[in-house]
Amino acid sequence: MYPLNRRQLLRSTVAAAALPVLPAFGSAPAMSGTKLRIDYREIVVRGRSKKVFGITQPNGKHGIVLGSRDRFRVELTNAVDDSLLIHWHGQEPPASQDGVPELSQYPLPPRTLQFYDFEPRPGTHWMHSHLGFQEQDLMSAPLIVRTADDERADMQEVVILLHDFTFAQPETLLADLGGLGGESHGYNHHAHAAPAPAAPSNPHAGMPGMAPAPTSSPASNPHANMPGMPGMGATPAPAAGGDMAGMAMDLNDINFDAYLANDRTLDDPETVRVERDGRVRLRIINAAAATNFFIDLGALDGRAVAVDGNPIRPMPGRRFPLAIAQRIDILLDLPRGEGAWPVLAQREGEMELTGIVLATARGTVARLSGTANTAAGPLSGHDFESKLVPLSPLAVRRPDRSVQVKLTGTMSPYAWNMSAHASGENLPVEVRCGERVQIVMRNETKMPHPMHLHGHHFQVTAFEKHGQKTEIRGAIRDTVLVPPAETVTIEFDAVNPGRWAFHCHTLYHQATGMMSEVRYAV
């Protein structure tokens, strides 16, 4: 066994000694379940097509919706030309089924299949590739597990999957950022994204963009808020945000070509037909690779009732933060009569919008702008997180182990790291089964980091900013945002033995080193 580091983590060719014994690909257990197939598909964004990935059932349904009595039994087929591996984000499977190369499973070769079988965790979750940059090219899908209460409720469920989108190859984006000379440290450099179109209409797509300018303001780049303009590909984003103890925040790494909700922009948004005077449960998933959003309900009053699939005391509002990889469930009581109501997502720190429209049968859907009137601020996290009250909190218990984790890195050179060791080396966080574990994450960078722990759910228990610490009994989550120059503390019970990925969910931060491991001691 060796510690995960930038040059070793998530390679597609793995040493057998570093992996558990797994069933051979294609060996069929005596069970029936959901068939999922990963294949290529074509989508059109602003009049231009790109080949991306899709995870679908035989009937064409995207992802999985399970009932309250269903077990997670899945036959996953790889129908693409490269190896892949899917992580079931928000689930707590045995470690051998978690979908992380070099920790739990072999990558699934082309034209082969694999079987999964475990008890699912209820709530709004999702699935995505954990190999190379495939996630950026939309290798992700919803994973919804309904409860008995959900099934009895008289309401319509609407799933919204958010993405940031580029016509360029993700490896090119990383190279443009100065990603350690273009080398993907910590990612499989040979697990490629979906093939680009043979004859792109934009001759500059995929070409190196402008050099990162982390000290400039958004106004210095006239195209920063105009993704997808003719002749432009996605580019590194200049710094944005307010003063943070004398230094500017870097809220976004990349200005993407578009921002999608269920594969569409606001040029042609999805319109979901709803009943007059109806009730709706929004299940919103931030599947973006590198973009945080604010959810904006416009004229609708909503009640957030779950985060990361875990029920909370209902919180009323019209605008909610949603970091990368997080989920939020919002209940809506629609106004009386006919109508159409946009549900929008605004990019953190910027003006770009995406979203869908809820409309009655006779509701008139007006044309929507793809930009807001004003730029959004940063997702500070405190105001929202401190108000969340979980319906099933962790039992009160003193931590058996407390670990300090430093999040470090810079935009230039573009390199990121996390360390729980005094030396700064990225060594595993070791725990023992049965412990209550406390992890204190200190963000020493100018960027926010959505931190995700596999195989477990944790409770957010404290924030610290400018030396002022606030203790809370916050939400149960699997992903929490750690803002720049702040500290966030989480606690979890170590009850799922194995080796578990622990990382920033910003894809390009993972790729350049912000990826570690929680390892159970034998």
C-alpha positions in Angstrom: 0.0 0.0 0.0 1.2 3.5 -0.7 -0.2 6.9 0.3 -2.2 8.7 -2.4 -0.5 11.6 -4.0 -0.7 13.7 -7.1 1.2 11.3 -9.3 -0.5 8.1 -8.1 -4.2 8.8 -7.4 -6.8 7.6 -9.9 -4.7 6.1 -12.6 -6.6 3.7 -14.7 -3.7 1.2 -14.6 -3.6 0.1 -11.0 -1.4 -2.3 -9.1 -3.4 -5.4 -8.1 -1.8 -5.3 -4.6 -3.4 -2.0 -3.9 -6.9 -3.2 -4.5 -9.4 -5.6 -2.8 -10.3 -8.8 -4.5 -13.2 -8.1 -6.9 -15.5 -10.2 -9.0 -14.5 -10.6 -12.6 -16.1 -8.3 -15.0 -19.3 -9.8 -16.4 -19.8 -12.4 -13.6 -23.5 -12.3 -13.0 -24.9 -12.7 -9.5 -28.3 -14.3 -9.0 -30.3 -11.0 -8.9 -32.3 -8.7 -11.1 -32.2 -4.9 -11.0 -31.7 -1.8 -13.0 -29.7 -1.9 -16.2 -27.5 1.2 -16.8 -25.6 1.8 -20.0 -22.9 4.4 -20.4 -22.7 5.5 -24.0 -22.1 8.6 -26.2 -24.8 11.0 -27.0 -25.0 14.3 -28.9 -26.3 17.5 -27.4 -26.8 20.9 -29.0 -25.8 24.0 -27.0 -26.5 27.4 -28.6 -26.8 25.9 -32.1 -23.6 23.8 -31.9 -23.3 20.1 -31.2 -20.9 18.2 -29.0 -20.6 14.5 -28.3 -20.8 13.9 -24.5 -21.6 10.9 -22.2 -24.9 9.6 -21.1 -25.9 7.2 -18.3 -29.3 5.7 -19.3 -31.6 2.8 -18.8 -32.9 0.8 -21.7 -36.1 3.0 -21.9 -33.9 6.1 -22.3 -34.4 7.3 -18.7 -31.5 9.3 -17.4 -30.1 7.9 -14.1 -32.1 6.0 -11.5 -35.2 6.6 -9.3 -35.6 3.9 -6.7 -38.7 3.3 -4.5 -38.7 3.1 -0.8 -38.5 -0.7 -0.8 -36.0 -1.1 -3.6 -32.5 -2.3 -3.1 -29.7 -0.8 -5.1 -29.1 -3.6 -7.7 -27.5 -2.2 -10.8 -25.9 -3.8 -13.9 -23.6 -1.2 -15.3 -22.4 -1.6 -18.9 -19.5 0.4 -20.5 -20.4 1.0 -24.1 -17.8 3.7 -24.7 -14.2 3.4 -26.0 -12.4 4.1 -22.8 -12.3 2.7 -19.3 -14.6 4.3 -16.7 -15.7 4.0 -13.2 -18.9 5.4 -11.5 -19.1 6.8 -8.0 -22.6 6.7 -6.3 -22.4 10.1 -4.7 -24.3 10.3 -1.4 -24.5 6.5 -0.9 -22.7 4.4 1.7 -22.0 1.1 -0.1 -19.3 -1.3 0.9 -15.9 0.2 0.0 -15.5 -2.3 -2.8 -18.4 -0.7 -4.7 -17.7 3.0 -4.2 -16.3 3.6 -7.7 -12.9 5.1 -7.0 -9.9 3.7 -8.9 -6.9 2.6 -6.7 -9.1 2.6 -3.6 -12.1 0.4 -4.3 -12.5 -1.0 -7.9 -10.7 -1.6 -11.1 -11.8 0.7 -13.9 -14.4 -0.9 -16.1 -12.9 -1.6 -19.6 -14.8 -0.9 -22.8 -17.6 -3.3 -23.7 -17.7 -4.9 -20.2 -20.1 -4.7 -17.3 -20.1 -4.7 -13.5 -22.7 -5.5 -10.9 -23.6 -3.5 -7.7 -25.7 -4.6 -4.8 -26.2 -2.7 -1.6 -28.9 -1.0 0.6 -29.5 2.5 -0.7 -29.6 5.6 1.4 -32.8 7.7 0.8 -32.7 11.2 -0.7 -31.6 13.2 -3.7 -28.2 12.0 -4.8 -26.3 11.5 -8.1 -23.8 9.4 -9.9 -20.7 10.5 -11.8 -17.4 9.3 -13.2 -14.3 9.4 -10.9 -11.9 8.7 -13.7 -10.0 11.4 -15.6 -12.0 14.4 -16.7 -15.1 12.4 -17.9 -17.3 14.2 -15.4 -16.7 17.5 -17.2 -18.2 15.9 -20.3 -21.4 15.0 -18.5 -20.7 11.5 -17.3 -23.2 12.0 -14.5 -26.9 11.4 -13.8 -29.5 11.7 -11.0 -29.7 9.0 -8.3 -33.0 9.5 -6.4 -34.1 7.2 -3.6 -37.7 8.0 -2.5 -39.0 7.4 1.0 -42.4 6.0 1.9 -43.4 9.6 2.8 -42.4 10.7 -0.7 -44.5 8.0 -2.2 -47.6 9.0 -0.2 -47.2 12.8 -0.8 -49.5 14.4 -3.3 -46.9 16.4 -5.2 -45.0 16.4 -8.4 -41.3 15.8 -8.3 -39.0 17.7 -10.6 -35.3 16.9 -10.9 -32.8 19.6 -12.0 -29.3 18.6 -12.9 -26.9 21.6 -13.2 -23.7 21.5 -15.2 -21.0 23.8 -16.5 -20.2 23.1 -20.1 -17.2 23.5 -22.5 -16.6 22.7 -26.1 -12.9 22.4 -25.4 -11.3 19.3 -24.1 -11.0 19.4 -20.3 -7.2 18.6 -20.5 -6.8 21.8 -22.5 -8.6 23.8 -19.9 -6.2 22.5 -17.2 -3.2 23.3 -19.4 -4.6 26.8 -20.0 -4.8 27.2 -16.2 -1.1 26.3 -15.9 -1.9 22.9 -14.4 1.6 21.8 -13.6 2.8 21.9 -17.2 -0.4 20.3 -18.4 0.3 17.1 -16.6 -2.7 15.8 -14.7 -1.2 15.0 -11.3 -3.6 12.9 -9.4 -5.7 11.9 -12.4 -5.5 9.3 -15.1 -3.9 11.2 -17.9 -5.1 8.5 -20.3 -8.8 8.5 -19.4 -10.0 11.0 -21.9 -13.1 13.0 -22.2 -15.7 12.4 -24.9 -14.4 13.0 -28.4 -14.9 16.5 -29.7 -16.9 17.1 -32.9 -14.9 16.3 -36.1 -15.4 19.8 -37.6 -16.1 22.3 -34.9 -17.8 25.5 -36.0 -15.7 27.5 -33.6 -12.1 27.4 -34.8 -10.8 28.5 -31.5 -12.5 25.9 -29.3 -10.0 23.8 -27.4 -7.2 26.3 -28.1 -5.2 27.7 -25.2 -7.1 30.7 -23.7 -5.6 33.7 -22.1 -3.2 33.3 -19.2 -4.7 33.2 -15.7 -4.9 36.7 -14.2 -5.7 36.1 -10.5 -5.1 39.7 -9.4 -7.3 41.4 -12.1 -10.9 42.3 -11.7 -13.8 40.9 -13.8 -14.0 44.2 -15.7 -10.6 43.7 -17.1 -11.9 40.9 -19.3 -14.8 42.2 -21.4 -15.8 38.6 -22.3 -15.8 37.2 -18.7 -19.6 37.2 -18.5 -20.3 36.3 -22.1 -19.6 32.5 -22.4 -20.0 30.9 -25.8 -19.3 34.0 -27.9 -18.3 33.2 -31.5 -14.6 32.7 -31.7 -14.1 32.0 -28.0 -13.7 28.8 -26.0 -13.9 28.4 -22.3 -11.1 30.4 -20.7 -9.4 30.8 -17.3 -11.5 33.2 -15.2 -10.0 36.3 -13.7 -10.3 36.8 -10.0 -13.5 38.1 -8.6 -15.1 38.8 -5.2 -14.6 41.2 -2.4 -11.7 41.9 -0.2 -10.7 38.9 2.1 -8.4 40.1 4.8 -6.6 42.2 2.1 -6.6 39.7 -0.7 -9.1 39.2 -3.5 -11.1 35.9 -3.7 -10.7 33.7 -6.8 -14.3 32.5 -7.0 -14.1 30.8 -10.4 -11.3 29.1 -12.2 -12.9 29.0 -15.7 -15.4 30.9 -17.7 -17.3 28.1 -19.4 -19.0 28.2 -22.7 -22.4 27.6 -21.2 -24.3 26.6 -18.0 -26.9 23.9 -18.3 -30.0 22.8 -16.5 -31.0 19.3 -17.7 -28.7 19.7 -20.7 -30.2 23.0 -21.8 -29.5 26.8 -21.6 -32.0 29.6 -21.1 -32.0 30.1 -24.9 -34.2 27.0 -25.0 -35.0 25.9 -21.4 -36.9 22.8 -20.4 -40.5 23.6 -19.7 -42.0 21.2 -17.1 -45.8 21.2 -17.1 -47.3 21.4 -13.7 -50.9 21.3 -12.3 -52.8 24.5 -11.4 -52.6 25.2 -7.7 -50.2 22.2 -7.5 -47.4 21.3 -5.1 -43.9 20.6 -6.4 -40.8 19.1 -4.9 -37.7 20.3 -6.6 -34.7 18.0 -6.4 -31.7 20.1 -7.5 -28.3 18.6 -8.0 -25.2 20.7 -8.6 -23.2 18.4 -11.0 -21.0 21.1 -12.2 -17.2 20.4 -12.4 -16.1 23.8 -11.2 -19.1 26.2 -10.6 -21.1 27.0 -7.4 -24.6 28.4 -7.9 -27.3 30.3 -6.2 -30.8 28.8 -6.7 -33.3 31.6 -7.4 -37.0 30.9 -7.2 -38.0 34.4 -8.5 -41.6 35.0 -7.5 -42.1 31.7 -5.8 -41.9 31.0 -2.1 -40.1 27.8 -1.3 -39.2 25.7 1.7 -35.9 23.9 1.7 -36.6 20.5 3.3 -33.4 18.5 2.7 -29.7 19.0 1.9 -27.5 16.3 0.4 -30.5 14.0 0.7 -30.9 14.5 4.5 -34.1 16.0 5.9 -33.9 19.4 7.7 -36.4 21.5 9.5 -38.1 23.4 6.7 -36.4 26.7 5.9 -38.4 29.3 3.9 -36.8 31.4 1.2 -36.5 32.3 -2.4 -32.7 32.1 -2.9 -30.5 29.3 -1.7 -26.7 28.6 -2.1 -25.7 25.3 -3.7 -22.0 24.4 -3.9 -20.5 21.9 -6.3 -21.8 18.3 -5.6 -24.4 19.5 -3.1 -28.1 18.8 -3.4 -31.1 20.7 -2.1 -34.8 19.7 -2.0 -37.3 22.6 -2.1 -41.1 22.4 -1.7 -43.3 24.8 -3.7 -47.0 25.6 -3.4 -47.7 27.1 -6.8 -49.8 30.3 -7.1 -53.5 29.9 -8.0 -54.4 29.9 -11.7 -52.4 29.6 -14.9 -48.8 30.7 -15.0 -45.2 30.1 -15.7 -42.4 30.4 -13.1 -38.7 30.2 -13.9 -36.4 28.3 -11.4 -33.0 29.7 -12.0 -29.4 29.0 -11.0 -27.0 32.0 -11.0 -23.2 31.4 -11.2 -21.4 32.4 -8.0 -19.7 35.8 -8.3 -21.1 36.4 -11.8 -24.2 37.2 -13.9 -24.7 34.0 -15.9 -28.0 32.1 -15.4 -29.4 28.7 -16.3 -32.6 27.0 -15.2 -35.9 25.5 -16.2 -39.5 26.8 -16.3 -42.5 25.4 -14.4 -45.7 26.1 -16.4 -49.3 25.1 -16.2 -51.0 23.8 -19.4 -52.0 27.3 -20.5 -49.2 29.2 -18.9 -47.3 31.5 -21.2 -43.6 31.0 -21.2 -41.7 34.3 -21.8 -38.3 34.5 -23.3 -35.6 34.5 -20.6 -32.3 36.3 -20.5 -29.2 34.2 -19.8 -27.7 36.9 -17.5 -29.0 38.5 -14.3 -29.1 42.3 -13.8 -26.4 42.2 -11.2 -23.5 39.8 -10.4 -24.0 37.4 -7.5 -21.8 37.5 -4.5 -19.7 34.7 -3.0 -21.3 31.6 -1.3 -20.0 32.4 2.2 -21.9 29.5 3.6 -22.2 30.8 7.2 -25.6 32.5 7.0 -27.2 29.5 5.4 -25.4 26.6 7.1 -25.8 28.1 10.6 -29.6 28.1 10.2 -29.9 24.4 9.1 -31.4 22.1 11.7 -31.2 18.4 10.9 -34.1 16.1 11.7 -31.8 13.2 12.5 -28.6 14.7 14.0 -25.6 12.7 15.2 -25.9 11.6 18.8 -24.1 13.9 21.2 -20.7 12.5 21.8 -17.1 13.7 22.4 -14.8 13.0 19.5 -12.4 10.2 19.9 -10.1 11.6 17.2 -9.5 15.1 15.9 -7.6 15.8 12.7 -6.5 19.2 11.4 -6.5 19.4 7.6 -4.9 22.3 5.7 -6.2 23.2 2.3 -3.5 25.0 0.3 -2.8 26.1 -3.2 -2.5 28.9 -5.7 -3.9 29.9 -9.1 -0.3 30.6 -10.4 1.2 28.1 -10.5 -2.0 26.2 -10.7 -1.5 23.6 -7.9 -3.7 22.5 -5.0 -3.1 20.3 -1.9 -4.6 19.1 1.3 -2.7 17.7 4.2 -3.4 16.3 7.6 0.3 16.0 8.5 2.7 18.5 9.9 5.1 18.0 7.1 2.5 19.1 4.6 2.6 15.7 2.9 -0.7 14.4 1.6 -0.9 11.2 3.8 -4.1 9.3 4.6 -6.3 10.3 7.5 -6.3 7.1 9.6 -9.3 6.2 11.8 -10.5 3.2 13.7 -13.9 1.6 13.5 -16.3 2.9 16.0 -14.6 6.2 16.6 -16.3 9.6 16.5 -14.0 11.5 14.2 -13.6 15.3 14.0 -12.0 16.9 11.0 -11.1 20.6 11.2 -10.6 22.0 7.6 -8.6 25.2 7.4 -8.8 26.9 4.0 -5.5 28.8 3.4 -6.3 29.7 -0.2 -8.2 32.4 -2.0 -10.8 29.9 -3.4 -13.8 28.1 -1.9 -13.5 24.4 -1.7 -16.5 22.0 -1.6 -15.1 19.1 0.4 -16.6 15.7 0.0 -16.1 12.5 2.1 -17.0 9.2 0.5 -18.9 6.4 2.2 -20.1 8.6 5.2 -22.3 11.4 6.2 -21.0 14.0 8.6 -22.5 16.8 10.7 -21.3 20.4 10.3 -20.3 21.4 13.9 -18.3 24.7 13.7 -17.2 27.7 11.6 -14.3 30.0 12.2 -13.6 33.3 10.5 -11.2 36.0 11.5 -10.5 34.1 14.7 -14.1 34.0 15.8 -15.4 30.5 16.2 -19.1 29.6 16.1 -20.2 26.1 17.2 -23.4 24.7 15.8 -25.2 21.4 15.5 -25.7 21.8 11.7 -26.9 19.8 8.8 -26.0 16.2 8.0 -24.1 16.3 4.7 -21.6 14.6 2.5 -20.2 17.8 0.9 -19.6 21.1 2.7 -18.2 24.3 1.3 -15.1 25.7 3.0 -14.8 29.4 2.1 -11.5 31.2 1.6 -9.6 32.0 4.8 -12.1 30.2 6.9 -12.2 27.0 8.9 -15.1 24.4 8.9 -15.4 21.5 11.4 -17.2 18.3 10.7 -17.8 15.1 12.7 -18.7 11.6 11.6 -19.0 8.1 13.0 -16.5 5.7 11.6 -18.8 2.8 10.9 -18.1 1.9 7.3 -14.6 0.2 7.1 -12.4 0.6 4.1 -10.4 3.2 2.1 -12.4 6.3 1.3 -11.7 9.2 -1.0 -11.8 12.6 0.8 -11.4 15.5 -1.6 -12.3 18.9 -3.0 -15.1 18.4 -5.6 -13.8 21.1 -7.9 -12.6 18.8 -10.7 -9.5 20.8 -11.6 -8.4 21.1 -7.9 -8.7 17.3 -7.6 -6.6 16.9 -10.7 -3.8 18.9 -9.3 -3.6 17.5 -5.8 -6.5 18.3 -3.5 -7.4 14.7 -3.1 -6.7 12.5 -0.1 -8.0 9.4 1.7 -9.7 8.4 5.0 -8.3 4.9 5.8 -9.5 2.5 8.5 -6.7 1.0 10.5 -6.8 -2.8 10.4 
